[in-house]
Amino acid sequence: MSFPNLSSIEVPILQELSAVGGSDDVRYLYERLTDYFPQISQTEISQIKAGINKNWRVAVQKAGKNLDEQNLIKRERGIWTITKIGEEAVADESSGFTLIKVNSQEISHTEVQEMLVCVGKDLGYNAQIEFEYYDVVWRTSPNSQRLSHIFEVQSKGNIDSAFAKLKRGYEAQRSKPFLVLSSERNLNRARKSLNREFQDIEEALTILTFQQVIEVYQNITNISQILAKFLEK
């Protein structure tokens, strides 16, 4: 199981505590926090709910300890309470990044491609749809021969075919490969296929869901003008 890093768990902890009025038993946080991370499969979530998988609890506890040391929360006998400083941190986070919940099942293959192109351009890349046989590519400049990032968007069809394309690009130019999937079910299928036949690109590959792309797109769009200033040469 590949859990998110500790820093990415900290903000959801603060958001959850704030949402329930400031205080909650950590036993209830373990399960609710998984909703923030689509990469955690339904099988893994079931194990977390049943108390079988201890690694997630350890990760949440470590993130909580970090927040406690920063005086963002207080922990006492399993009850976690957000502090005033923690509430201010949640407010700051919300003002900078406003997530609009969208049903990813309503998003089409083409719309996800367009989002990836917009994100690429906002990050300073030359981004294109349907370049050669890839769904989306990013290059460092229009004249660059090397494909920096390659994306396969999979809403239906053969996942192994998408893996094969990404493997070809990675081996040819060490392009960064991304597989974008429409659902958790496809995510589980992809992991099995990756472990079985495409282990040589496992470390290089990033798997995303439609929902994650939507959230990245929305956040990048919110700060695109600021990003442009950072990326000025």
Secondary structure, 3 states (H helix, E strand, C coil): CCCCCHHHHHHHHHHHHHHCCCEEEHHHHHHHHHHHCCCCCHHHHHHHHHCCCCHHHHHHHHHHHHHHHCCCEEEECCEEEECHHHHHHHHHHHHHCCCCCCCHHHCCHHHHHHHHHHHHHHCCCEEEEEECCEEEEEECCCCCCCCCEEEEEECCCCHHHHHHHHHHHHHHHCCEEEEEECCHHHHHHHHHHHHHHCHHHCCCCEEEEHHHHHHHHHHHHHCHHHHHHHHCC
